Structure formats: structure tokens, C-alpha cells
Amino acid sequence: MSELDEVLQALTAEGEELDRLVAGLEPAQWELATPAPGWTIHDQIAHLTFIFRLAGTAASDAEAFAAMVAGAENDFNGAVNAALAAYDGDSPEVLLGKWRAERAKVVEALAAVPAGQTVPWLVNPLPPIVLACAGIMEQFAHGQDIFDAVGVGREVTDRIKHLVVFAVLTRDFGYLARGLTPPATEFRFELTAPSGELWAYGPEDSPQKVSGPAADFCLLVTRRRHRDDLAVVATGEEADHWLDIAQCYRGPAGAGRTPGQFAPVTV
């Protein structure tokens, strides 16, 4: 199995996990508020549907992708939010069908990209494996909002390794979102997988280190938990500051979460 196949398999499995949760909800529960201000569960799935449609189009039809994002360069988040209106009238059953279709299409499209080629994306073209990792990040982040909204614990597996890798690659996004200059020093990341395996990235002798459970690290970089509620530890002043601003997505940081906002839940 190639590395891309492995990531696409993880992307599919993560989507199926979230699908099982929302497919079992009553129609009224789709209108529950999530921790993302102003967003319901319906909005979260609509967002994922649109993002997967965008990624699938980027991988399969560059011209159509360019048309979809034309005019959104200065306010992509605004354009994405505006796109949610297209799904407002969809029943949960209809929206779920659209999301399933887009998930299948994006996996097929990314798998078909010729070896060595990149996929056009919002700022720079990306290798298909990186775009697939971004899809895992999207499903993890917005999925967490849905799990929180219904008060259900989440079983995290080693599939989050692809999100961890993506977050390491995008370390500087938190600085860029705030108009800050990223430090030149490379960080060392030492994270413990759900299985107990150690995942390590960056120079071993770096004075700036981030360590802790990989699951907590993923909640940190997607800004779904406040650092005070996580067992992620920083060594070094720059690494400590990074824990305050870490995010693995472009654009505004968003409201984030407050300390103690979430009570522990049972999986």
C-alpha cells in the first residue's frame, strides 16, 4: 500500500466514524448548537460537504476549481460560510447523501492524480497526500464539534498520525494568522500515539519542544480545546508561546475554546 493509499484509507475511515454518529441522530438534533459559535450540526456537515466538493474538484478539474474560488482570495472564510447557504434547505437525509457522495468523489479524485503531480489549492498547489491529510484535519475538527454537541466521547485511533504530520508541517499558521513572524528555530515534537507508540519529528537537540498525548495535540492544533485542559507540554519560551496560538488551518483563528468549557465524557 502506498503512503497516499494509507492516508486515503484513513480519510475514509474517519468519515465513516462521523457518519455513523450523525446518521443515528433524530432530525431535530441536526439543529443542535455546536461549540463553534453560530454553527449547528447541520452547518458542520454542510461545511464538510462543501470542502470535500472543493477538494474533489481541485483534484479532478483544475479549471472548474479556479472558477469555484474566483473572487474569494481576500476572504476565503467568508466565501466558505456563504457557500453553506446552498445547503440550508436540505433535510438531514439529503445533506447526508451529498456528504457521502463528496467523500467518495474526493478519495477517487486524489487517488487518480498522477504520481509527482500537485493539486491546485487555495494558496499554493499541494501534493494529493497533503490535501488528504487536510481532509482528515477538517473531519477531526468539525467532527469534534459534533461529538461535543451531542455529549458523546470519541474513540481516537492511530489514524490521527496523518493530522499530527499535517500540524507539524503547518506549524507557522498560528503566527501567520496573527501577523507574527515565525521563529527560525525548528521545534521538536514528541507525541504519544493512542497505541502508545512515540511519534517524533524535528531535530532531537532543539531547545524548543512540544510533547504529550497525540490526541491532545490534535485537539490543540484544531483549537477544539484550550491548552489548560490538555496534557501537552512545552519546553522553551517559543514553544510555550506556540501552545497559545497553535492552529493547523489557514485564516482567522476563530474563537477557540475556554478553559474548563468541556466536562470529561465517557467513550
C-alpha positions in Angstrom: 0.0 0.0 0.0 1.4 3.4 -0.9 1.5 6.3 1.5 -1.2 8.1 -0.3 -3.4 4.9 -0.2 -2.8 4.7 3.5 -3.9 8.3 4.1 -6.9 8.0 1.8 -7.9 4.8 3.7 -7.7 6.8 7.0 -9.7 9.7 5.5 -12.4 7.2 4.5 -12.5 5.6 7.9 -12.7 8.9 9.8 -15.6 9.9 7.6 -17.4 6.7 8.2 -17.0 7.1 12.0 -18.5 10.5 12.0 -21.2 9.3 9.5 -22.3 6.6 12.0 -22.8 9.3 14.7 -24.8 11.8 12.6 -26.8 9.1 10.8 -28.2 8.0 14.1 -29.4 11.4 15.2 -33.0 12.5 15.1 -33.8 15.3 12.6 -34.3 17.8 15.4 -30.8 17.0 16.7 -29.2 18.3 13.5 -30.3 21.8 14.7 -28.4 21.5 18.0 -25.9 24.3 18.5 -22.2 23.2 18.5 -19.3 24.8 20.3 -18.5 26.7 17.1 -20.5 30.0 17.6 -23.5 30.2 15.4 -23.0 26.7 13.8 -25.4 23.8 14.2 -24.7 20.2 13.5 -26.3 20.7 10.1 -23.9 23.6 9.4 -20.9 21.4 10.3 -21.9 18.7 7.9 -22.7 21.3 5.2 -19.2 22.8 5.7 -17.5 19.4 5.3 -19.7 18.7 2.2 -18.5 21.9 0.6 -14.9 21.5 1.5 -14.8 17.9 0.1 -16.6 19.1 -3.0 -13.9 21.8 -3.4 -11.0 19.4 -2.9 -12.5 16.8 -5.2 -12.9 19.4 -7.9 -9.4 20.7 -7.4 -8.0 17.1 -7.9 -10.2 16.3 -11.0 -10.9 19.6 -12.8 -8.4 22.5 -12.3 -10.5 24.9 -14.4 -13.7 24.2 -12.5 -11.8 24.6 -9.2 -10.5 28.0 -10.3 -14.0 29.1 -11.2 -15.2 28.0 -7.8 -12.7 30.1 -5.8 -12.6 33.1 -8.2 -13.1 36.2 -6.2 -12.6 34.5 -2.8 -8.9 35.3 -2.5 -9.3 38.1 0.0 -12.0 36.5 2.2 -12.0 32.7 1.7 -13.6 32.0 5.0 -16.4 34.4 4.2 -16.8 32.6 0.8 -17.0 29.2 2.5 -19.5 30.5 5.0 -21.6 32.0 2.2 -21.5 28.6 0.4 -23.3 27.0 3.3 -26.4 28.8 2.3 -26.7 26.3 -0.6 -27.4 23.5 1.8 -29.8 25.4 4.1 -32.9 23.8 2.7 -31.5 20.3 2.7 -33.1 17.8 5.1 -30.6 15.7 7.2 -31.2 12.8 4.9 -30.5 14.8 1.7 -27.4 16.5 3.2 -26.0 13.2 4.5 -26.4 11.8 1.0 -24.5 14.8 -0.5 -21.7 14.5 2.1 -21.3 10.8 1.4 -21.1 11.4 -2.3 -18.5 14.1 -2.0 -16.4 11.9 0.4 -16.3 9.2 -2.2 -15.5 11.5 -5.0 -12.6 13.2 -3.3 -10.9 9.9 -2.5 -11.3 8.7 -6.1 -10.0 12.0 -7.4 -7.0 12.2 -5.2 -6.1 8.6 -5.9 -6.2 9.3 -9.6 -3.7 12.2 -9.5 -0.6 11.1 -11.5 2.5 10.4 -9.4 4.6 13.5 -8.9 1.8 16.0 -9.7 0.3 18.5 -7.4 -3.3 19.7 -6.9 -4.3 23.4 -7.2 -5.4 24.7 -3.8 -6.2 28.0 -2.0 -2.7 29.5 -1.6 -0.3 27.0 -3.2 -0.6 23.7 -5.1 -0.4 20.7 -2.8 0.6 17.1 -3.2 -2.5 14.9 -3.1 -1.3 13.3 0.1 -1.1 16.7 1.9 -4.6 17.6 0.7 -5.9 14.2 2.0 -4.2 15.0 5.4 -6.0 18.3 5.4 -9.3 16.5 4.8 -8.6 14.3 7.9 -8.0 17.5 9.8 -11.3 19.0 8.7 -13.2 15.9 9.7 -11.5 15.7 13.0 -12.1 19.3 13.9 -15.7 19.7 12.8 -16.4 16.1 13.9 -15.2 17.1 17.4 -17.7 19.9 17.5 -20.5 17.4 16.7 -19.3 14.9 19.3 -19.3 17.7 21.8 -22.8 19.0 20.8 -24.3 15.6 21.5 -22.2 14.8 24.5 -20.6 11.7 23.2 -17.0 10.7 23.8 -14.8 10.0 20.8 -12.5 6.9 20.3 -9.3 8.2 18.8 -7.1 5.8 16.9 -3.6 6.0 15.3 -5.2 7.4 12.2 -4.7 10.8 13.8 -1.0 10.4 12.8 -1.8 12.0 9.5 -3.3 15.0 11.3 -0.2 15.2 13.5 2.0 15.3 10.4 -0.1 17.9 8.8 0.0 20.1 12.0 3.8 19.8 12.2 4.1 20.8 8.5 1.8 23.8 9.2 3.4 24.9 12.5 3.6 28.5 11.3 -0.1 29.0 10.5 -0.8 30.3 14.0 1.9 33.0 13.6 0.7 34.0 10.1 -2.9 34.3 11.2 -1.8 36.9 13.8 0.7 38.8 11.6 3.6 37.4 13.6 7.0 36.3 12.3 7.5 32.6 12.9 10.7 31.7 14.8 13.6 30.4 12.8 14.2 27.6 15.3 12.8 24.3 14.3 10.7 22.6 17.0 11.0 19.1 18.3 7.7 17.3 18.6 7.4 14.1 20.7 3.9 12.8 20.8 2.4 9.6 22.2 0.0 7.8 19.9 -3.2 6.2 21.1 -1.5 2.9 20.7 1.4 4.0 22.9 3.9 4.4 20.0 6.1 7.5 20.1 5.8 9.8 17.1 8.8 12.2 16.9 9.5 15.0 14.4 12.2 17.7 14.2 15.8 17.9 15.5 16.4 16.0 18.7 18.6 18.7 20.1 16.1 21.6 19.5 15.7 23.8 22.6 12.0 24.2 21.7 10.0 21.0 22.3 6.3 20.1 22.4 5.4 16.8 23.9 2.3 14.9 25.2 -0.5 12.7 24.0 -1.1 12.9 20.3 -4.9 13.1 20.8 -4.5 16.2 23.0 -2.1 17.7 20.4 -4.8 17.3 17.7 -7.4 19.0 19.9 -4.9 21.8 20.5 -3.9 22.5 16.9 -7.6 22.3 15.7 -8.4 24.7 18.6 -11.1 22.4 19.9 -9.7 22.5 23.5 -7.9 25.1 25.5 -4.3 24.3 26.3 -5.1 24.4 30.0 -7.3 21.3 29.6 -4.7 19.3 27.7 -1.6 17.3 28.7 0.5 19.0 26.0 3.8 20.4 27.5 6.2 22.9 26.0 9.9 23.2 26.7 11.3 26.6 25.7 9.8 30.1 25.6 9.0 29.9 21.9 7.3 26.5 22.2 5.3 27.7 25.1 4.1 30.7 23.2 3.2 28.4 20.3 0.8 26.4 22.5 -1.2 29.6 22.9 -1.6 30.3 19.2 -1.3 26.8 17.5 -3.6 26.2 14.6 -3.3 23.9 11.6 -5.6 25.7 9.3 -5.2 29.0 7.4 -7.1 32.2 8.1 -8.5 33.6 11.3 -8.0 31.6 14.5 -11.7 31.8 15.5 -13.0 32.0 19.0 -11.2 28.8 20.2 -12.4 27.3 23.4 -12.2 28.4 27.0 -10.5 26.6 30.0 -12.9 24.1 31.6 -15.5 24.5 28.9 -16.0 20.8 28.5 -16.6 18.2 31.2 -15.0 14.8 30.7 -17.2 12.4 28.8 -17.2 8.6 28.7 -16.4 7.0 25.3 
